[in-house]
Amino acid sequence: MPTDDRRVRLLLLTIHEPLPGRVFPEMVPDSGEEEAARRYRAVALTTLRQLRGLADTRLRILAEPGDAAEALRFWLLPRLAQRWQMDGGLFRSEGWEIDFGETGDEFPIHARGDAMCPFLGARWLHAALLGLERGEHQVIGPATNGGEYLRAGLAGMEGLQPRILPELPIVRNDADWLHVMASPLGPALKKAWETEG
């Protein structure tokens, strides 16, 4: 069971090491590799900041490639909070409980989110996951531009009729980037982008 018994959900987020030429390939032709990497870092930070305070949930960052976990730790954690308590592979700060896949804790509710969906905030996700605790077995959030920004379910209950959430956009290209920049979330994304310059 989780170290903190109140933590009943696990949210998996895959984050790529944000090196130029390795992220946001659809942006590279128009914006260049450096700018695409800067935007990727800004979107990932904005999404994680949006998830601050997510109740009863541990965030698990899955590094891509697999050997990039340490690099992601050194990049992400100081940008999210000034102080962290470390317990084995678990990092805690006010509003976050994060691991990088190095703990063996088990959780009854598993969710996989897309880190490039900055609209996936703590309140939104909390409301989406409440249904799982009230008898639903699976929740799916379709992206406006294809794919899913969220898939969550009770462990061992996959394949049952899901509840479909409203669509949200995932940032993949310049048009998606501009859409978020023009949204109410734009100032937060712009701030993250400026710090990553």
C-alpha positions as CSV (number, residue, x, y, z in Angstrom):
1,M,0.0,0.0,0.0
2,P,1.1,3.6,-0.4
3,T,3.3,5.1,2.4
4,D,0.5,7.5,3.1
5,D,-2.7,5.5,3.3
6,R,-4.8,8.5,2.1
7,R,-3.1,8.2,-1.3
8,V,-5.5,6.0,-3.2
9,R,-4.8,7.1,-6.8
10,L,-1.7,6.9,-9.0
11,L,-1.5,9.3,-12.0
12,L,1.1,8.4,-14.6
13,L,2.6,11.1,-16.8
14,T,5.2,10.3,-19.4
15,I,7.6,13.2,-19.9
16,H,10.3,13.2,-22.5
17,E,13.8,14.6,-21.8
18,P,13.2,18.0,-23.4
19,L,16.3,18.2,-25.6
20,P,16.3,20.1,-28.9
21,G,15.4,17.8,-31.7
22,R,13.7,15.2,-29.5
23,V,10.4,16.8,-28.6
24,F,7.5,18.4,-30.5
25,P,8.7,17.3,-34.0
26,E,5.7,18.9,-35.6
27,M,6.8,22.3,-34.4
28,V,10.4,22.0,-35.6
29,P,9.9,23.0,-39.3
30,D,8.4,26.4,-38.4
31,S,9.8,27.1,-34.9
32,G,13.1,25.3,-34.8
33,E,14.5,22.6,-32.5
34,E,15.4,25.0,-29.6
35,E,12.1,26.7,-29.6
36,A,10.2,23.4,-29.8
37,A,12.2,22.1,-26.7
38,R,11.5,25.4,-24.8
39,R,7.8,25.1,-25.5
40,Y,7.8,21.4,-24.5
41,R,9.4,22.3,-21.2
42,A,6.8,25.1,-20.7
43,V,3.8,22.9,-21.4
44,A,5.1,20.1,-19.1
45,L,5.7,22.6,-16.2
46,T,2.3,24.2,-16.7
47,T,0.6,20.8,-16.6
48,L,2.4,19.8,-13.4
49,R,1.7,23.2,-11.8
50,Q,-2.0,22.7,-12.8
51,L,-2.0,19.4,-10.9
52,R,-0.7,20.9,-7.7
53,G,-2.9,20.0,-4.7
54,L,-4.4,17.0,-6.4
55,A,-6.0,15.3,-3.4
56,D,-5.2,11.6,-2.5
57,T,-3.1,11.2,-5.6
58,R,0.6,10.4,-6.3
59,L,2.1,11.6,-9.5
60,R,4.5,9.2,-11.2
61,I,6.7,10.7,-13.8
62,L,7.8,8.1,-16.4
63,A,10.9,9.4,-18.1
64,E,11.5,8.9,-21.8
65,P,14.0,7.6,-22.6
66,G,14.1,5.4,-19.5
67,D,17.5,6.6,-18.3
68,A,16.5,10.2,-18.2
69,A,14.7,10.1,-14.8
70,E,17.6,11.8,-12.9
71,A,17.8,14.5,-15.5
72,L,14.1,15.1,-15.3
73,R,14.2,15.2,-11.5
74,F,17.0,17.9,-11.5
75,W,15.0,19.9,-14.1
76,L,11.4,19.6,-12.8
77,L,11.5,19.5,-9.0
78,P,13.3,22.9,-8.4
79,R,10.8,24.6,-10.8
80,L,7.8,23.2,-8.9
81,A,8.9,23.9,-5.3
82,Q,11.8,25.2,-3.4
83,R,11.9,22.5,-0.8
84,W,11.3,18.8,-1.1
85,Q,11.3,15.9,1.4
86,M,12.8,12.7,0.0
87,D,11.8,9.3,1.2
88,G,13.5,6.7,-0.9
89,G,12.3,7.4,-4.4
90,L,9.4,9.5,-3.2
91,F,9.5,13.3,-3.3
92,R,7.0,15.4,-1.2
93,S,6.4,19.1,-1.1
94,E,3.3,21.2,-0.3
95,G,0.8,20.3,-3.0
96,W,2.7,17.4,-4.6
97,E,3.7,13.8,-4.0
98,I,5.9,12.7,-6.9
99,D,7.9,9.6,-7.7
100,F,9.8,8.6,-10.8
101,G,8.8,5.0,-11.0
102,E,11.2,3.8,-8.3
103,T,8.7,2.8,-5.6
104,G,6.7,-0.4,-5.4
105,D,3.6,1.1,-3.8
106,E,0.2,-0.2,-5.0
107,F,-2.8,1.9,-5.7
108,P,-6.5,0.9,-6.3
109,I,-7.0,3.6,-8.9
110,H,-4.7,4.1,-11.8
111,A,-4.8,7.0,-14.2
112,R,-2.6,7.9,-17.2
113,G,-2.6,11.5,-18.3
114,D,-1.0,13.3,-21.1
115,A,1.6,15.8,-19.8
116,M,1.0,17.9,-23.0
117,C,-2.6,18.7,-21.9
118,P,-2.1,21.7,-19.7
119,F,-5.9,22.0,-19.1
120,L,-5.7,18.7,-17.1
121,G,-5.8,20.5,-13.7
122,A,-6.2,19.2,-10.2
123,R,-9.9,20.2,-9.9
124,W,-10.7,18.7,-13.3
125,L,-8.9,15.5,-12.5
126,H,-10.3,15.2,-9.0
127,A,-13.9,15.6,-10.4
128,A,-13.2,13.0,-13.1
129,L,-11.9,10.5,-10.7
130,L,-14.6,10.9,-8.1
131,G,-16.9,8.6,-10.2
132,L,-14.4,5.8,-9.9
133,E,-14.9,5.9,-6.1
134,R,-18.7,5.8,-6.6
135,G,-18.9,2.7,-8.7
136,E,-17.7,3.5,-12.2
137,H,-14.9,1.4,-13.5
138,Q,-13.3,3.4,-16.2
139,V,-13.0,7.1,-17.3
140,I,-11.7,8.3,-20.6
141,G,-10.9,11.8,-21.7
142,P,-10.7,12.2,-25.5
143,A,-8.4,14.9,-26.9
144,T,-9.9,17.4,-29.4
145,N,-7.1,16.7,-31.8
146,G,-7.0,12.9,-31.5
147,G,-5.9,10.5,-28.8
148,E,-6.7,10.7,-25.1
149,Y,-5.6,13.2,-22.4
150,L,-6.8,10.8,-19.7
151,R,-7.6,7.2,-19.1
152,A,-8.4,6.0,-15.5
153,G,-9.8,3.0,-13.9
154,L,-10.0,0.7,-11.0
155,A,-7.2,-1.9,-11.0
156,G,-8.4,-5.1,-12.6
157,M,-11.6,-3.5,-14.0
158,E,-10.4,-2.6,-17.5
159,G,-12.6,-3.3,-20.5
160,L,-15.9,-2.3,-18.9
161,Q,-18.1,0.5,-20.3
162,P,-16.3,3.8,-19.7
163,R,-17.6,7.3,-18.8
164,I,-16.5,9.7,-21.5
165,L,-15.3,13.1,-20.3
166,P,-15.5,16.4,-22.3
167,E,-12.8,16.8,-24.9
168,L,-9.6,18.8,-24.1
169,P,-6.7,19.8,-26.4
170,I,-3.2,18.3,-26.3
171,V,-0.4,20.5,-27.5
172,R,1.5,18.9,-30.4
173,N,2.0,21.7,-33.0
174,D,2.2,25.4,-33.4
175,A,-1.6,25.8,-33.8
176,D,-2.1,24.0,-30.5
177,W,0.5,26.1,-28.8
178,L,-1.2,29.3,-30.0
179,H,-4.6,28.0,-29.0
180,V,-3.4,27.5,-25.4
181,M,-1.6,30.9,-25.4
182,A,-4.8,32.6,-26.4
183,S,-6.8,30.8,-23.7
184,P,-7.3,31.8,-20.0
185,L,-4.3,29.4,-19.3
186,G,-2.1,31.6,-21.6
187,P,-0.5,33.7,-18.9
188,A,0.6,30.7,-16.9
189,L,2.0,29.0,-20.1
190,K,3.7,32.3,-21.1
191,K,5.3,32.6,-17.6
192,A,6.7,29.0,-17.8
193,W,7.9,29.7,-21.4
194,E,9.8,32.8,-20.3
195,T,11.5,31.0,-17.4
196,E,12.7,28.2,-19.8
197,G,14.3,30.7,-22.3
